[in-house]
């Protein structure tokens, strides 16, 4: 009985530790899938090296796009769609 309880506790601790990492990988994959057609090779590399939240990277891309093309430009639509 004691071994089973320890096993349940160990699995629960592992799940609690692994969940944030798995969630981050899932969000990164979803963001990369949505943005892959519009990203340059340099942006792809920057995203792979990005240590922060994936959505903050998308916000920075959107801000850069709005600086170049102006607010609410059609060229920035893919970035806004990913943020939703």
Long-range contacts (C-beta under 8 A, 24 or more apart in sequence): 24-54, 27-54, 27-55, 28-54, 31-55, 31-57, 31-58, 31-82, 34-78, 34-81, 34-82, 35-61, 35-78, 35-79, 35-82, 37-78, 38-78, 38-79, 55-82, 55-83, 58-82, 58-83, 59-83
